[in-house]
Structure formats: C-alpha cells, structure tokens
C-alpha cells in the first residue's frame, strides 16, 4: 500500500478518484507543525533556529498519518508546488519521522499544477526530492514576520494600547491607505468647463443634398480650440468665460475641416495570475480578495482549474492546442490564431516555472462540470473567458477623428498675456470642435471578454459617426456649457490595493488576500462602499511606525526583503543571513525607541469626576475611544461626549424596559456589535435584550409583543414584525399607522401564512440546532 498525503480533504477526495486501490489518499488539513503561540519560538542567539510544535488540533491527524505511514511501502507527499506547499511536505517528513534511521518506508515528493487524472498519473511516474531551498525561503519569511509581530506589537501595546499588532506587509498596506486618505483630505477641487455640441449636416442647399442627409442622426463633439489656442483640461476656468465662448459659437457657421481615420489593433489581456484574478473578480463580480481565493481553492481542489497561487502568465502547450480547437468550434476558424500567443510577465519576482490560472478542460462549461455553487460558476466562467480570449485573434477597430471648424465675428477668449482678464484677443474669430468615433471591423477576442477598468470608465468606446466629407457644412443643433470639478484620487478597492502591492513588489501571490483581511480584522481600515478607509487607530499606528520605524513600513525596503526571499528560493542566499540582516538593526532601533518614545496620550476637555482640576485622557479600547482617569491605576472610565449623548437618548427611549429574567430595570450597554440592554444587576443577573425601534403598537397576533422595525439580511427591505420571534411569527410589510392597519395586516397574514423552510435549509438547521 502507498500513502499519498495532501493538504485538504477535498483535494484528497478528488485525487482518490484517479489512483487505484493500491493507494490511500489522506489529508494533513494544512500545516501540522507551527511556531508556538505563547512565545516567540525563535532562538535568535543560535542562528534563528525555530521551535516547531504540533498544535493540539493537529495531534489526531498526525497520529493517524503516523499509523498509516508505518503500514505503507511509500509515502508520497503531494502538497501544492509552491513555498508553502513545500514547507508543509517538509514538516510532514519531520513530524512523521520519515527520515528516521531504520525506517523502511520510501518517501517521495510529487508536484502538479492541476488535479486531473493525466497530471496525477504523470506526477506519480516522475517523483522528485524535496526542494529545501523553497522550504528555507518559506521559513525565512515566517521567521522575519514572527520577529516583527512578536517584538514590535508589544511596543505598540505599551505606547498606544493593548491588542494592536504590526506586520511587515500589513503595515505597508495600511500606509498606502493612510497616505491616499491624506491626499484626498488635502485635495482642493478646481472648477473647469467644457463646451459640448451636437452637430448635424447642413439643411440648406440642393434637393439632392437634402435627401442625402435628411435621415442622418446628430453626433456629439467637444470644443478643443478657440482662436487658434488649444484648450487644455482647465482651459475654460469659469462659467463667465464659458458663456462668452458659447455666445460666439452660436453665431458661427461650421464645416468639416479634417477627417482622420486609422486602423487600431487591440490585443487581449494575458491569462490570469493570482493578482489579476483578484483584481478582475473584484471589478466584475464584486468579490473580495479573500472570497476570490476561497472560491478558487474549491475549484482547484475539485480539479476544475489549475493551481490558483501563481504569478506566471504561461499556458501549457496542451492548453494552447485545446484553446485553438475550442475557439474554432465555438466561434469559427477566423477567430483562432495560426500560432499560439505567448505572454511575458510584468510583475516583480514572478516564478515563470508555474502556469497561469486556467480551466483544466477548456471544452467544459461550469454546467457540464456540475459546479452548483453560484460564486463557483461565476468565477469559473470568468477564468474560462479570460483564457479563451487570450488565444483569440486581436480586435480590429477603425478610429475616426473629425474636426469641425466654426467662424464667427463675436468669438473671443481671455488673453493670458494681458494683466486685465477682460481683455480679449481678436486674433482670429474661429473655434474647433472634435468628434471621435470608433467602429469594430472585426470583434476578435472582445466577442468573449474585455478586461475591466479601475477608473469606472465604460469599457465600450465612442460610437459610430455618420458618413462625412471634408468641407461639408454642419449645423450646431445645440451648444451646451458643462461644468466640471477636478476629482481627488480614488480610495483603494481590493482590485487597486492588490495592484499597488504587486506593482511595488510587496508580498507575493499567497499574501495579498490574508493581508487585506488582517488590516480589517485589526481595525486599521474598514471597507465603506467597497473602498478602504483608515480608522483613527490605523492612522495613529501608521504615524507612529512611519516616524519611529521607517524601514518597517518603507515600500522599497519591504520589496527588497521579498527579493531576498526569492534569492533564498533560488539557492543564492542563506535564509539565516536574511534574518540576521533584518533583525540586528531592527532590534537595536527597537531598544532605542523603547526608551525615547512617549506613550501616546490625548487630553480631553472633560474633567475627571474623582480628581477635580485634572482632565480625563482619551484611550483606545476594543470598541473605540473612551475617557479614562489620568491617574495611573485608577479604573474610572466614561464614554466619549458624542457617545454619552447617544446613550442618554437610548436610555430615554428604553426607560420602561424590564429585565426578561429578574424584572429589574435595564441599562444601555455597548458591545462588539453596538448598543444593547443589560440588567442593572449584572453580573448577578445576565439578562440582555435588543434595543428595538418600536412603532407603538402591540402585536395583534400574540397580544404580548411589540411591533418593531426589522431588516432582512443583506440588501433586503425593512419590514415590521413582533419582537417575540420565533415564539410569534407575525410580520407585515408596511409600518402600521392605526389599529385598522394592524387588523388588515393580521387578516392578510392569516390567509397567506409564510412558507415553512424546507428540511436541510440553513434556517431550519439553525433552528433545529438551537432546539437541541
């Protein structure tokens, strides 16, 4: 019997379908050894030697694998082919004593980019040794990150507040977000105007001309020059200037001055890497980076796509050949390339040995594969389209630029050479408009897919222009001045933040998603309308690190360390040298800052109730800011003034509420998820209740509960229901205004009872678990 060990049970199940009965496929459930959580676990004095432990939750898994390994003739390590996967394989060797003297079992390492029968059988025929350089590179990253986290985080606890953390990559991500927010806050918008016109062919002239152009639609154009002076973006600074130009334009007579036509070839984007998949899934599907990787992991482990942690844009020769066949079959031979299109990566430190993310079978749709989960279908479809489009012929476009010249006696514009802004330059009373159009001569790859954009610009370009000729007269049907204001730089989204990190060489494919999750989990940034905004504590921590530990949050420094990890992976550098080069100056600087940096204290204007004449200080807690006594050791706290006002309003609103357990009055308290009511006798009595928005009406069904405002999950509409749910399930869609409204709603509810949840649904499962 041969034992194959992989990381996940789904992957084990998929591979189990492809190998015979002579193989047992088991999962390690990820890492089976790690650094201890209670201490740093690194012996800095002895070449940064780590201490690895088997976590308690992994002990049963390790025991089972040891038992199976003793019975096996071969132990085949089939973890992912990247640094993380290589490290997991190495830890399995250590934990299962596979290299112990006297051990008869043979240990082999296999690698593959896709979980298909051919790939697995081919890998089994060509095993290799563990790549210890990859193991060392992963270990170097883990140790450097552990040193930063376990030595810099306590510094933040002492100087700001307990519970904060610092990370080598996460701190750079927070810095990018904070600096972008400061640019936005400092931005001063400027006004500018454009002149837009709608043109059509001249109606006067011969009958032949009239009949020729009578059905011609109008087309838009923008003013680009006045009196021979080209207008830049800010060329028309205010409404007065815009109106002055419009007056002249409306008096002008127009004709087609020039027509420029050029043919443009558009090439498709490269197949997906981890970074570009996260970016495009954010743009087109609204996925977070974490969500994208979770769905992609499921698709990979089920054998539907190739490995999803990669920075290569290469496609296997077999995939290129299949893509050509699929394109010719689905879209026609004219869309297929005579020779495959190959791409070169642009990201720093890319590992070209890997393959881009693609479907393992390009001839299979999501439906044919049996993918049922909606997000899985959507992501698979996105990957399929991108891969197929990358091997289709380029799109052939015809771009047309038409210049329409106008002449008028009254046309004028400010002369910048004059000190008097009212002076006008009478050089030549003429204006020039430009209309742009584009037609698709051959759609090529855009029949399948076009890449999304981060600036919210339309993916479709200008429309078709009517047939025009130089010298042809034109009418300005409308001339409209349009006001604009310059826009500040946009806040980062998942797509743009991943793009920025990749462009700077900070992090690697496996780190983007966890980094973005961490900065939110730590409370350093929050996503509002899918855009990252720094929190107060995020700004405070960033400023402290930038001022005192500039190298830790320096983008170039962090990028250089990533390059050194790459050199370790290539065998060009020792992992211990990377750790030493980083740690020695870091430790020295940390000791200096510990002595010189004062604890971050902000004084409020609220007097301390116990120490007259002293003002309370502002501290950060798990739920945000609060006021604390300035005297050390004294545990007197108060809410912030704005929060105190909110609590006072809620106390007035809930003054008649009673504890559901003991009947005593309730007090407004604040928890992780907002304000709630807690018994005044806490902790003796632990009665709690939600703060409802009551309508003032009792439930017409149970006669006990109150009708309150509720909101369904997600983007559901608000509704009104009894607050005794699930004991009473009465609900109504509109807010009751009278007892008559309630009576009518009760009758409708009784005649149209809500549908019972089917067995096995999430709601019924939750309810049944609660009952148990």
N, C-alpha and C positions, 0 to 999 in steps of 0.2 A: 504493500500500500504506500502511495506517495501523498504527502500532505502539502496542499497549496494554501498559503496564508495571504490574505488581502486585508484592506483596512475596514471595509464596510460590509454588512450583511447583504445589502442589495447587490453589490459587486460580486460577492461570493455566490449568490444565487444565480446571477447571470453567467458567470464563468462555469458554474456547475453544470449548466446545460450543454456546454461544449466539450467537456472532457469525459472520459469513460469512467466505468465503475472502479477502476484501479486508483482513482484519485478521490481524496476527501478535501473539500474546499471549506476553509474556516475563516472567520473574520477576527481581527485583533481589536475591532472597534476603535480605530485610531491609534494614538500613541499609548504604549503600555508602560513607558517609563517617563519621568519628568523630574525637573528640579523641585525640591521641597517648597511648599507654600509658606511655611512658618519661618524660614530663614533664607539667606541669600543663596546658600548651597554652592558657592564657588570659592575655592582656595586660591586667593589672589597671590599669596606668597609662594605657591608651588605651581607656577605656570598655568594659573587659572583653571586648575583641574576641577571639573564639576562633580557634584554628588547627585547621582540619579536614584530615584526611588520608584517603586511600583505603587501607584495610588491604590487605595482600598477598593475603589470601584473596579479596578482592573485585575485585582488578585484572582477572582474566579475565572476570568478569561485566560490569564497566564497559566493557572493550574490546569485548565482543560487543554491548552495548547501543549504544555509540557507532557501531559499524558499521551496525547496523540503523537507527539514528536518521537517519543520512546518506541512507539509501535511502527513508525514509518521507516521506510528504506531511504527515502529522500524527503527533505523539507525544501519546498520551493517558495521563495519569497517573491510575491507578485504585487508588491506595492507600487504606487504611482512612480513614474520615471521623472522625478524632479528632486530637489534637495530634501524636501520634507518627506517624500516617499522613501528616499534612500536612507534617511535618518531612522524612519520607522523600521525599515528592514534591519538596519544595524542594531537597533535596540532589541529587536526580536532575537537576533543572534545572541546578544548578551544575556537577556532575561531567560531564554530557554536553554542556555549553556550548550549551544550548538557547536562551539569550537573547543569544548572541554576535552581534555586528553582522555582517550579511551572511548569517546563517543563514536559509534559505528555509523550513525546516520550521515548521509551526504547532504550538504547544504548548497543550494543553487539560487541564483538571482535571475529572474526573467523580467523583461520590460516590453511594453507595448503602448501604442498611442491610442488604440481603440479596442473596445471589448467586443470583438467579433470572433467567430469560430476560427477563421483563417489566421487572424492575428494571434490568437492564443496558442493554437497548434504550432504556428511558426516560431513563436517565442519559446515554447517548450523544447523545440528542436535546437535552439541556439541560446542556451543559458550563458550567463557571464558572471564575473566576480562582482562583489560589492565595490562600488566606486567610493573609496574612503575620502577622496577629495571633496565630493559632494557632501558627504557626512560632515567633514570638517567645516565646510562653508556654512552649513545649517547650524552647526554647533557654535561657530563664531558669532553669527547673528543672534542666536539665543542668549549667549553669554553677555554680549555687549548690551543687548536690550535689558537683560536682567540687572546688570550693573547700573544702568541709567535708572531703571524703575525702582530698584530697592535702595539706592543711595540718594537719588535726587527727590524721590517722592517724600521721604521723611523730612527733608529740608523744607518742602512746601507745607508739610503739616505744622512745622514749628513756626514758619514765617507767615503763613496765611491761615489755614485751618486744616483740621484732621480730615483724612479721607481723600485728599487730592492725589493725583498721580501725574507723573511726567513720563513721556516715552520719546524715543529717538525719532520715529516717523510721525507719530500723532502730534507732537509739539510743532513740527514743521507745518502740518496740515492746519493746525489752529492758527499759526502765524499767518499763513496765506489768507485765511478767512478774516482775521482781525485787520490785517493791512488793507484788504479790499473794503471792509466796512468803513475804515477811516477815510479812504479815498471817496467813498460815497458821501460820508458826512461832510467832507471838506469841499465837495463839488459845488460850484456856483453855476447854475444854469444860465445860458445865454439865449437871447431871442434871435431868431432869424426867420426870413420869409422866402418863399419861392413863388413863382408865378406859373400857374398851370393853365393850359388852354386846350380846347377841343377844336380840332380842325376838320373841315370837310372841303370837297372840291368846289371851285367857283361855280355859282349857279348861272351867271351871265355867260353870254357867248352864243355860239351857233347851236341850232337844234341838235346837231349831231353830238356836240359836246355834252349838252344837257342829258340826252338819253344815255350817254355813256356813263355818266357819273351819278345819275339820279338815285340809284339804289346803293350807292357807296355809303358805308357806315362811317361815323366820325372816328377819329383816333386822337389820343392824348399826346401832348408834347409839353416839355418844360423849358422855360427860358434859361438860356445858358450864356448869353452875352447881350450887352446894351452899349450902343455907340462904339462898337469895336472893342469894348472892355469885357473880358471873360469874367463871369460871376463865379466866385468860389462858393463853398458851402455857406459862408457867412456874408456873402456879397450884398444881400439886402438886409440891413440890420433892424429895421423897424417898420411899422405899419405906414407911416407917412411916406417913407421912401417907396414902399411897395405900391401905395395908391398913386403916387406920382408917375411911376412907370406904367401902371395899368392904364391910366388915362391916355398916355401916349400910344400904348399898344392897341387900344380900342380904336384909335384913329388910323392905324397903319393898314396898308394893303400888303398882302402876303403872296409869296410864290415859293415853289420848291427850288432851293438853291443847290443842294447837293444830295446825292444818294450813294451811300457806301454799303456794299454787300460783301460779306466774307463768309467763307465756309469754316465751321468750327467742329473739331472732333473732340468728343468728351469720352474719357475713359472711366471705367468703373473703379470703385474703391477696392482695396485688397481684401482678401478673406479675413475673418475675424481673428484678432488676438484677444487675450483676456481683457485688456484695457478697452479696445474698441468695441467689444461686445457689451461691456458695462456701459459705455457711453451711449451706444445706439439703443440699447434696451431702455435706458433712462429717457432718451428723446422720444422714441417711437411707442414704447409700451408703458412708460411711467414707472419702471421698476427701479428700486434702489439697488446699489451695487451688491449689497448682501443678498437681496432677493434674487438677483440675476444669478449669482453664484450657487445659491441653493437649488434653483431650478435646473441650472446647467449640470450640477453634480448628479441630480437624479437622472437626467437624460444620458449622461456619460455612463453611469453605473448600470443602466438598463441596456447599454450597447447601442444607443441611438446616435450619439455624436462622439467625436474624438475628444481627447483629453482637453479640459477647459482651462487649464492653467498653463498658458504659453505666451510667448512674445514673438513667435515666428509667424511669418505670412506664407510659408511654403505649403504646397499641397503635394501629396504623394502622387507618383506617376499614375497609379491605378485610379486615383480620384480624378485626375485630369482627363484620362481617357473616358471614364464613365460620364463626366460632365459634358464632354463633347457629344456623346451618344444621346444623353437626356435632352440636351438643348436642341439637337437636330430633330428628335422625336416630338418634343413638346411645342417647339416654336418654329421649326423649319430649318433647313440646312443653311439658309442665308444668315442665320443668327450665330452659327457655330464658327469658331476660329479655325483657320487652317493649321496653326501651330499653337500650343498652349501659351497663355500669358503668364509670365512669372514676375514676382514682385520682390523688391528689396525692402527690408525693414528699416524704419527711421528711428525706432526707439533706442535709447541708450542701453548698452549691455544686453542686447537681445541674444537669446540662445537659439541659433539657427538650426540646431540638430532636431528640435521639436517640429511639430507640424501645426498649421493653423487650425482653428476650430471649424469643423465641417461635419455634415451628416456622414455616418459610416456607410450609408447606402443612399446615394443621391436619387435613385429611382423610386424611393419610398416616400410617401407623404405621411404626415402625422396620423391621419386616419388609418392608413394601411398598417402602420406600426402599432396601432392600438393605444396611442397616447390619449388618455382621457382627461387628465388634469388640464384645466383651461390655460393656465400660465405655461405649462409644458408645451402645449400645442402652439401657443403664440411665439414662444422663444425658438422652438424648433423651426417654425415657419420662417422666422427672421434669419436664422442661420442658413437655412436652405436657400432662401432668396439671395442672400449675400454671396454665398459660394457659387451658385449658378451664374449670377450676374458677373462675377469676377472673370468668368471664362466666356462671356458673350462678346460679340463684336461691339466696337465703340459706337456711340450715337453720333449721327451726322446732323448737324444743325446749320441753318442758314441765318446769320445775324444781319439785320438791316438797320442802319442809322440814317435817318432822314433829317436834313437841316432845312428849316422853313424860315426864310428871311422876310422881315417886315420893314417898311419905311413909313415914317410919319414926321410931320413938321414939329409936333409938340413933344416928341420923346426926349427925355432928359434923365440924367443921373448925377449924383453928387461927384464933384471933382475932388479927389483926395489931396491934390496939390494945393488947394485953396484952404486958407485958415477959416474962412467963412463957410459953414456947412450948407448955406443956402445958395452958394454959387453953383451954377450948372455949367457943364461942359457942352458947348454946341458943336462938338467935333463933327459928328455925323448922326443924324437922327434915324437910327436903324436898330433893329433888335433881331436876335437869332434864337429860334426855338429848336429843340431836338426831340425827335420821336424815335424810340428804339423798339424794334420788333424782332421776333425770333420764330422761325418755323422749323419743325422737325422733318428732315428729309428722309432719315432712317432712324427709327427709335432705338434699335440695338438693345443694349442692356437695360435701358430705362423702361422697357416693356415689363421688366420683372421688378426692378428695385432702384431707388435713388437714395443716397446717403442723407441722413438728417443733418440739420444745422443747429448751432447753439444760439444764433442771434435771432431766432424766431422768424427769420425771413422765409418767404414762401419758397418751396422747392421748385415751383414752376416759374419759368422766366416770362418775359413780356410776350404778349400775344401777337397774332399776325397783323401786319399792316396792309392796307389796301394797295392795289397796284397804282404806282405814282410815276410821274415823269419829271425830269428837271425842267424848270421854267413854268410848270403848270401852276395856275393861280389857285389860291386857297382862301377859304373863309375862316375866320376865328369865330366859331359859334359861341363860345364862352371864353372869358378870360377871368381867372379867379386868383386872387392873392391868398396864399395859405400860410398860416402862422405855424412855426415850429419852435421847439426849445431843445437845446443840446441835452443829451441824456448822460447820467453818471454811469460808471462801469457797472455791469450787472453783478449781482451776488452769485456766488458759486452754486451750481447744481451738482448732483452726483456726476453728471457727464463732464462738466467743465473742471471740477476739482480733480477727478481721476486724470483727466487730460493734462492738467497743470502739473500734477505729481509725476506723471510719466515723462513729460517734457523736460522736467528738471532732473530726472534720474533718481527721484526719491522713492524708495520702496521698489517692489517687484510684483509681478502678477498676483502672487498669493497674498500680498499685504494690503492691497487697495481696499477691498471690502471690509476686513476687520478694522482697518484704521478709521474708516468713515463711521463705522458702528461705535467704536470706542469713544471718539470725541463727542458723540451724542450721549452715550451711556454715562460718561463722566460729567456731563452737564456743561461742557465747554462751548458747545454750539448746539443750536436747535434748528430744525427744518421748518420753515414757515412758507407755505405755498411752494414746497419742494426746493426752496433755496436756503442755503446755510447762513445763519446769523449768529455772531458770537454772543454768548451770555456775559453778564457782568463778571462772573468768576473766571470765565475764559479769557476775557480781556486782562483781568488782574494778573492771572498766572502767566499769560503770554508776556506781558510787560516786564514782570519780574525775571523771567527767564532770558528775555532779549537783553535786558540791562546787565544781568549778572553772569549768564552762561550763554554768551552769543554763539559759541560754536555748536552747542546742542541744537539750537533752532536755526542754525545757518544752513541755507539750502545747499550751497556748494560743498560744505563740509559733510553733510549727510549724504550727498550724492557721491562724494569721494569714498566714503566708507562702503557704499554699495559696490563701487568698482573694486575695492579691495576684497570684498566677499567673492566677487566674480573671479578674481585672481586666485583666491584660495581654491575655488571650484575647479580651476584650470591647472592646479598644481604649481602655480608660480609663486605662491606666498604661503607661509605657515600661519595657521589660524591663531596661534599664540602670539605671534608678532602683531597681528591686527588688534587683538585685545589689549596688548601692552601699550601699543602706540596710542590707543584711545584712552586707556584708563589712567596712566601715570599723570598726564597733565590735568585730566578731569578731577582726579582725587585731590590734587594739590589746590586747584581752584575752588573745589567744594569746601575744603578746610578754611580757606581764606574768607570765603563768602559767609560761612557759618559765623565767623567772628565779627564781620563788618555789617552784614545786612540786618537791619532792624525789623522786628515783627510789624507786618502791615496793619496799622490801626487807623481807623477813620472815626473822628469825633463827631457825634451828632449834636443837635441843638436841644435835645431832650434832657432835662435834669434827672439825676438819679434819685429815686424816691427814698433811698436809705442814706445817701450821702449828699446832703444839701451843698450846693456850690460846685459840685462835680457833674460834668455832662456824661451821659452814657455813651459807650462806644458801639460802633456798628460792626457786627461779626457776620460771618457766613456760616450757615448751617445746611443740613441736608435739604431743607425746604426753602432755602434762600436767605436773605438778610434778616437779622433781628438785632434788637438792642440789648446790651449786656452791661452789667455794673463795671466801672473802671477798676475797682479794687480786685486784685488777684485773689482767687479762691472763693469769691462771693458769687453764688449762683442765682443772682437776680436777673431775670430777663423780661423784656417787653417786646411786643410786636412793633414793627415799623409804623410810623404815623398813618400811612395810607392803608396798611393792613388793619391797624386798630380801628379806623373808620369803617372799614368793610365788616369787621367783626361786630362792631356796635350796631350796624344796620341789620346784620343777620340775627343778632340777639333780640332786637326789637321784633323782627319778623317771626321768631320762633319762641317767644316768651311763654306761650301757653303749652309748649310741648312737654310731655312727661316720659320718663324712662319706661320702656316696654317691659323691663324686668321688675324694678322695685317701685316704680311710680313717682320717684323723686324728680325734681326739675332737671332739665338738660342744659349743658353748656356747649357753646360753639368751640370746636377744636379744629386743628389743622393737621392733616396727614399727607401722605405721599401724593394722594390724588385729589387734594383740595380740602375744603371745609366740610365738617360733618358734626353731628350732635353726639356728645358723650355724657354719661351720667355724672352728676356733680360729686357722687360718692365713689368715683374711681380712685384707687384700683379695687376697693372692696366690691363695688358693683361695676361690671364691664358692659353695661347696656349701651348700645350705639344705635343711631338712626340717621337716615339720609335727610338732607335739607331739601325739601320739595318746593317747587313753585306751585302753590295751591291756587285753585280757581275760586274757592269759597263755597263750593257745593259738595254735599255728601254723595257718596256712591248710591245710585238708585237701585243697584242690584243687591249689595250686602247690607246697605244702610249703616255701615260702620266706618268704612274707609273714606278718604277724601279723594276727589277728582283732581289729579295733578298733571302738570305738563311733563311729557316724556319724549324721548327721541330714540328712534331705532338706530341700530349700529350703522357705521359707515356714513353714507350720504343720505340716509333715509329721512323722510319728512317727520316733523314733530307730530305727536298725537296726544290724546288725553285719556287717562286710564285711572283705575283705582290703585291707590298706593299699597294695597294689601296683596298685590300679586306675589306669588301664584295662588294664594288662597281664594282671591276673587279675580276673575279674568275679564271683567267688563272693560271695554275701551270704546272710544269714539274718535272720529277724525277731526271734528271741529270743536273749538272752545265753546263750552256752554255759556249762554247768556241769561238763561232763565230755567225754571223747573220744567217748563214745557219742552225746552230743547233736550233736557235730560230724559224726559218721558218718551219723546220721539226716538232718541238715540237708543234707549233701552229696548223699545219695541223692535227697532231695526236689528239690534244685536241678537235678540232672542230668535228672530225669524231667520237670521243669517249667521249662525254660530261659526266661530273661527274653525278652520280646518285643523284636525289633530295632526301632530307631527308624526311622520312615518317612523316605524321602528328602525333604529340604526342611524337616525339623523343626529346631528351634533346636539341639538337642543334636547331631544328625548334622552340621549346618552347622558348629558349633564344632569338632567332631572333624575334619571334613574340612579346615577351615582350618588346624588345628594340624598335620595331616599334610603339608599343602602347605608 
